[in-house]
Amino acid sequence: MKTRILIILIMLVAPTVIFCQSFKSPVEYMNYMSDQYKTINQDTWDYTSAVAHGKSARKVEKKRKEVLKTIEKAKEAIKKIKGYDGDNALRDSVISYLTISYDVLNYDYAKIVDMEEISEQSFDAMEAYMLAQDKANERLTDAGKMLQAQQRAYAKTNDITINSEMTEIGKKLDEANKVFDYYREIYLIFFKSYKQEAYILDAMQREDVNSIEQNKNSLITYSKEGIEKLTPIKSFKGDPTIKTACKNMLTFYKKEAEEHINVIIDFYMKNENFTKVKTAFDAKSESKRTQQDVDEFNKAVNDINKASNDYNSINNELNQTRGDL
């Protein structure tokens, strides 16, 4: 299960403005700046949608490159114009913002893509991966605030009242950002226990009882902590779906570790004992086997048969429930 970076470009105000005085030229100048973002925001939304819906890496990468080309094209176009009445502050702020956006999407994202490849190896790797996403978005947010401040200053100087309503795509991008933030907070809570269970499953493949026991105790701790962390988190706009799904998963992990893993450990121990008893039993000729040898062997057979049935039953139940959740 992956979570990828969401690059949100600034949602500039809609290009509609209200005239307080007849300053047609400065308004046209500001509208021109705003118009450069229409294609950028559309490409960004297409990219965001592709990421959110788990499209192939090739398709997502193609979308990212399209956004980069759009940003570069807008930046070159703005560089060619002069500031209104010799005031280049707004133009330079737009260029600065586009430069930061390009760098984040091009360089920071490249690092994040590399981190994504190893993000599921451990909880620390996943946490670092998500932190890198946060820092990249912080850079964009800070740059966006700087540009918005310059917009307001330009509007005030030229007696322009800005319509602060976002465009439809701007609203979608803003909403997507909130959804991703909410989801990632819950996903990280889930992932800690998810990864711990993965260690148990790996130990089961190796029939390493000591490792199973150690990781079982950690899973009990992490699943309990996860449920506690999840409790104060509110539903997302009244929708408890993802929070409920996470809680159900953590509850499953807790019960698995507290109850069911013991059955699996018992099977491996009984199987190990059966192997030893059978080896010793087979090493003796039939004439040299005592009644105690026969009784011990029969007991080991009965024990492993029961443990095997219990193991298969529990394992099938766990696999089915895990898949459903």
URFENHU-V144329 format. One record per residue. N is the residue number from 1. SS is DSSP state (h for helix, s for strand, l for the rest). PSI is psi in degrees with one decimal (none if undefined). Layout:
BEGIN
n:N ss:SS psi:PSI
n:N ss:SS psi:PSI
END
This chain:
BEGIN
n:1 ss:l psi:124.9
n:2 ss:l psi:158.3
n:3 ss:l psi:130.0
n:4 ss:l psi:166.7
n:5 ss:l psi:142.8
n:6 ss:l psi:111.7
n:7 ss:l psi:115.8
n:8 ss:l psi:114.5
n:9 ss:l psi:159.3
n:10 ss:l psi:136.1
n:11 ss:l psi:91.7
n:12 ss:l psi:157.5
n:13 ss:s psi:154.6
n:14 ss:l psi:147.4
n:15 ss:l psi:-2.1
n:16 ss:l psi:131.1
n:17 ss:s psi:159.6
n:18 ss:s psi:127.1
n:19 ss:s psi:124.4
n:20 ss:l psi:-33.6
n:21 ss:l psi:169.4
n:22 ss:l psi:81.4
n:23 ss:l psi:69.7
n:24 ss:h psi:-46.1
n:25 ss:h psi:-47.9
n:26 ss:h psi:-31.2
n:27 ss:h psi:-44.7
n:28 ss:h psi:-38.0
n:29 ss:h psi:-45.1
n:30 ss:h psi:-39.0
n:31 ss:h psi:-37.4
n:32 ss:h psi:-44.0
n:33 ss:h psi:-44.9
n:34 ss:h psi:-37.2
n:35 ss:h psi:-26.3
n:36 ss:h psi:-18.3
n:37 ss:h psi:-10.1
n:38 ss:h psi:-51.8
n:39 ss:h psi:-37.4
n:40 ss:h psi:-47.9
n:41 ss:h psi:-36.2
n:42 ss:h psi:-46.1
n:43 ss:h psi:-37.9
n:44 ss:h psi:-41.0
n:45 ss:h psi:-42.3
n:46 ss:h psi:-40.6
n:47 ss:h psi:-47.0
n:48 ss:h psi:-43.1
n:49 ss:h psi:-42.0
n:50 ss:h psi:-41.9
n:51 ss:h psi:-46.9
n:52 ss:h psi:-31.1
n:53 ss:l psi:14.6
n:54 ss:l psi:36.5
n:55 ss:l psi:165.7
n:56 ss:l psi:153.1
n:57 ss:h psi:-37.4
n:58 ss:h psi:-42.2
n:59 ss:h psi:-41.3
n:60 ss:h psi:-41.9
n:61 ss:h psi:-37.5
n:62 ss:h psi:-42.1
n:63 ss:h psi:-40.7
n:64 ss:h psi:-42.7
n:65 ss:h psi:-32.5
n:66 ss:h psi:-40.8
n:67 ss:h psi:-43.1
n:68 ss:h psi:-42.8
n:69 ss:h psi:-40.7
n:70 ss:h psi:-43.0
n:71 ss:h psi:-46.1
n:72 ss:h psi:-40.2
n:73 ss:h psi:-43.8
n:74 ss:h psi:-40.6
n:75 ss:h psi:-44.2
n:76 ss:h psi:-37.1
n:77 ss:h psi:-41.9
n:78 ss:h psi:-33.8
n:79 ss:h psi:-30.0
n:80 ss:l psi:-16.6
n:81 ss:l psi:154.8
n:82 ss:l psi:154.5
n:83 ss:l psi:151.5
n:84 ss:s psi:129.1
n:85 ss:l psi:32.8
n:86 ss:l psi:3.3
n:87 ss:s psi:106.1
n:88 ss:l psi:5.2
n:89 ss:h psi:-47.2
n:90 ss:h psi:-45.9
n:91 ss:h psi:-46.7
n:92 ss:h psi:-33.4
n:93 ss:h psi:-40.5
n:94 ss:h psi:-45.3
n:95 ss:h psi:-42.7
n:96 ss:h psi:-44.3
n:97 ss:h psi:-45.2
n:98 ss:h psi:-35.7
n:99 ss:h psi:-45.1
n:100 ss:h psi:-43.0
n:101 ss:h psi:-43.6
n:102 ss:h psi:-45.0
n:103 ss:h psi:-42.7
n:104 ss:h psi:-47.9
n:105 ss:h psi:-31.0
n:106 ss:h psi:-48.6
n:107 ss:h psi:-52.2
n:108 ss:h psi:-42.6
n:109 ss:h psi:-35.7
n:110 ss:h psi:-40.1
n:111 ss:h psi:-39.4
n:112 ss:h psi:-37.4
n:113 ss:h psi:-42.5
n:114 ss:h psi:-40.8
n:115 ss:h psi:-32.6
n:116 ss:h psi:-34.1
n:117 ss:h psi:-27.9
n:118 ss:h psi:5.4
n:119 ss:h psi:-29.2
n:120 ss:h psi:3.8
n:121 ss:h psi:-27.6
n:122 ss:l psi:164.7
n:123 ss:h psi:-41.1
n:124 ss:h psi:-40.1
n:125 ss:h psi:-40.0
n:126 ss:h psi:-40.8
n:127 ss:h psi:-41.9
n:128 ss:h psi:-38.1
n:129 ss:h psi:-45.7
n:130 ss:h psi:-35.3
n:131 ss:h psi:-38.7
n:132 ss:h psi:-37.8
n:133 ss:h psi:-44.5
n:134 ss:h psi:-43.8
n:135 ss:h psi:-37.6
n:136 ss:h psi:-43.0
n:137 ss:h psi:-31.0
n:138 ss:h psi:-40.2
n:139 ss:h psi:-42.1
n:140 ss:h psi:-40.9
n:141 ss:h psi:-45.5
n:142 ss:h psi:-42.1
n:143 ss:h psi:-38.0
n:144 ss:h psi:-39.5
n:145 ss:h psi:-39.9
n:146 ss:h psi:-43.8
n:147 ss:h psi:-41.0
n:148 ss:h psi:-37.9
n:149 ss:h psi:-39.4
n:150 ss:h psi:-35.9
n:151 ss:h psi:-46.9
n:152 ss:h psi:-38.8
n:153 ss:h psi:-41.6
n:154 ss:h psi:-44.0
n:155 ss:h psi:-40.6
n:156 ss:h psi:-43.6
n:157 ss:h psi:-37.0
n:158 ss:l psi:13.6
n:159 ss:l psi:48.3
n:160 ss:s psi:132.3
n:161 ss:s psi:122.9
n:162 ss:s psi:136.4
n:163 ss:l psi:111.9
n:164 ss:l psi:4.5
n:165 ss:l psi:134.6
n:166 ss:s psi:157.5
n:167 ss:l psi:167.7
n:168 ss:h psi:-42.7
n:169 ss:h psi:-36.7
n:170 ss:h psi:-41.2
n:171 ss:h psi:-41.2
n:172 ss:h psi:-43.2
n:173 ss:h psi:-40.4
n:174 ss:h psi:-42.6
n:175 ss:h psi:-40.2
n:176 ss:h psi:-39.3
n:177 ss:h psi:-42.5
n:178 ss:h psi:-40.7
n:179 ss:h psi:-45.7
n:180 ss:h psi:-42.4
n:181 ss:h psi:-44.3
n:182 ss:h psi:-46.7
n:183 ss:h psi:-43.1
n:184 ss:h psi:-35.0
n:185 ss:h psi:-44.8
n:186 ss:h psi:-37.9
n:187 ss:h psi:-39.6
n:188 ss:h psi:-36.4
n:189 ss:h psi:-45.0
n:190 ss:h psi:-43.7
n:191 ss:h psi:-32.8
n:192 ss:h psi:-45.2
n:193 ss:h psi:-36.9
n:194 ss:h psi:-45.3
n:195 ss:h psi:-36.8
n:196 ss:h psi:-39.1
n:197 ss:h psi:-35.1
n:198 ss:h psi:-35.9
n:199 ss:h psi:-37.5
n:200 ss:h psi:-45.2
n:201 ss:h psi:-37.1
n:202 ss:h psi:-42.4
n:203 ss:h psi:-33.7
n:204 ss:h psi:-38.8
n:205 ss:h psi:-34.0
n:206 ss:h psi:-4.4
n:207 ss:l psi:40.6
n:208 ss:l psi:95.5
n:209 ss:h psi:-41.5
n:210 ss:h psi:-43.8
n:211 ss:h psi:-39.7
n:212 ss:h psi:-45.7
n:213 ss:h psi:-46.4
n:214 ss:h psi:-47.1
n:215 ss:h psi:-27.6
n:216 ss:h psi:-46.1
n:217 ss:h psi:-38.5
n:218 ss:h psi:-38.1
n:219 ss:h psi:-37.4
n:220 ss:h psi:-46.0
n:221 ss:h psi:-49.5
n:222 ss:h psi:-38.7
n:223 ss:h psi:-38.3
n:224 ss:h psi:-45.5
n:225 ss:h psi:-40.6
n:226 ss:h psi:-43.1
n:227 ss:h psi:-39.4
n:228 ss:h psi:-42.5
n:229 ss:h psi:-32.5
n:230 ss:h psi:-31.1
n:231 ss:h psi:-48.9
n:232 ss:l psi:-9.4
n:233 ss:l psi:126.2
n:234 ss:l psi:162.1
n:235 ss:l psi:155.1
n:236 ss:s psi:104.1
n:237 ss:l psi:42.6
n:238 ss:l psi:0.5
n:239 ss:s psi:108.4
n:240 ss:l psi:7.6
n:241 ss:h psi:-56.7
n:242 ss:h psi:-34.0
n:243 ss:h psi:-44.2
n:244 ss:h psi:-42.2
n:245 ss:h psi:-41.3
n:246 ss:h psi:-44.3
n:247 ss:h psi:-41.5
n:248 ss:h psi:-38.7
n:249 ss:h psi:-43.5
n:250 ss:h psi:-37.1
n:251 ss:h psi:-39.3
n:252 ss:h psi:-47.2
n:253 ss:h psi:-42.4
n:254 ss:h psi:-47.0
n:255 ss:h psi:-39.2
n:256 ss:h psi:-46.7
n:257 ss:h psi:-38.6
n:258 ss:h psi:-31.7
n:259 ss:h psi:-57.3
n:260 ss:h psi:-34.2
n:261 ss:h psi:-30.6
n:262 ss:h psi:-35.6
n:263 ss:h psi:-40.1
n:264 ss:h psi:-42.0
n:265 ss:h psi:-41.9
n:266 ss:h psi:-39.3
n:267 ss:h psi:-46.5
n:268 ss:h psi:-37.5
n:269 ss:h psi:-42.1
n:270 ss:h psi:-36.3
n:271 ss:h psi:-40.4
n:272 ss:h psi:-42.3
n:273 ss:h psi:-41.6
n:274 ss:h psi:-41.3
n:275 ss:h psi:-42.2
n:276 ss:h psi:-45.6
n:277 ss:h psi:-42.7
n:278 ss:h psi:-40.2
n:279 ss:h psi:-45.1
n:280 ss:h psi:-38.9
n:281 ss:h psi:-45.0
n:282 ss:h psi:-24.4
n:283 ss:h psi:-19.6
n:284 ss:l psi:141.6
n:285 ss:l psi:158.2
n:286 ss:h psi:-33.2
n:287 ss:h psi:-24.0
n:288 ss:h psi:-3.6
n:289 ss:l psi:130.4
n:290 ss:l psi:169.9
n:291 ss:h psi:-34.0
n:292 ss:h psi:-38.4
n:293 ss:h psi:-43.4
n:294 ss:h psi:-44.0
n:295 ss:h psi:-42.1
n:296 ss:h psi:-40.5
n:297 ss:h psi:-45.3
n:298 ss:h psi:-39.5
n:299 ss:h psi:-41.7
n:300 ss:h psi:-37.3
n:301 ss:h psi:-46.3
n:302 ss:h psi:-41.2
n:303 ss:h psi:-45.5
n:304 ss:h psi:-32.3
n:305 ss:h psi:-44.9
n:306 ss:h psi:-45.2
n:307 ss:h psi:-36.3
n:308 ss:h psi:-42.3
n:309 ss:h psi:-44.2
n:310 ss:h psi:-41.7
n:311 ss:h psi:-48.9
n:312 ss:h psi:-40.8
n:313 ss:h psi:-49.4
n:314 ss:h psi:-43.5
n:315 ss:h psi:-42.0
n:316 ss:h psi:-41.3
n:317 ss:h psi:-44.3
n:318 ss:h psi:-44.9
n:319 ss:h psi:-41.9
n:320 ss:h psi:-47.8
n:321 ss:h psi:-42.9
n:322 ss:h psi:-45.0
n:323 ss:h psi:-42.6
n:324 ss:h psi:-44.3
n:325 ss:l psi:none
END
